[in-house]
Amino acid sequence: MLREILYPKVEPLIKQVVAELAKQGVSPNQLTLAGAALSLLTGVVYAKGHLFLGGLLLLLSGAGDLLDGPLARLTGKADSFGAFLDSTIDRYSDFFIFSGLVIYFAGTGDFFWFVVTLGIILGAFAVSYSKARAENFIADCGVGIFGRSERILLLAVGTLVAPLLWLALLVLLIGTHSTAVRRILHTKKTLAQTLKS
């Protein structure tokens, strides 16, 4: 949802950046892997307790995720494997980022937030898996508002503006699982309608 709202507003800038990347010979898959490396660095920085710096790095890694698709289309390298690789690498990136917070909370002894963050990891994986699995049976299962872009932006805001972190984590916990449940129910409803028709 966020990508659909945000992308048209920044599309001219994205096109300029993508054109420059293409001129420098950067491939979409290289950009995807660079984003994963930045996500790993973000996780390490979070684990060490540098939450503000981690938030900045998170926004930078999210920018890479926003650019690899347009770069693939511009360079004529948009293919099924690239889309598959991007989706798979996103799961690794999610784990790197949120595991950094898990380690941070374990180190500070904040057991409640340690468990909350573990719950967010589970919710994030449920959101992506439910969509991927559902679309083996129905055309589209992109319902719900807590896709990856929304999770990244909310966590970035929470770690850049420290007083908002606790609220952001609770919203992420509830939002990811509610999105996964919504996708399950949407799939059930769509399949039932298909059987009736």
HELIX and SHEET records of a PDB file:
HELIX    1   1 LEU A    2  LYS A   23  1                                  22    
HELIX    2   2 PRO A   28  ALA A   47  1                                  20    
HELIX    3   3 LEU A   51  LEU A   74  1                                  24    
HELIX    4   4 SER A   80  THR A  108  1                                  29    
HELIX    5   5 PHE A  111  ALA A  134  1                                  24    
HELIX    6   6 ARG A  148  LEU A  160  1                                  13    
HELIX    7   7 ALA A  162  LEU A  164  5                                   3    
HELIX    8   8 LEU A  165  LYS A  196  1                                  32    
END                                                                             
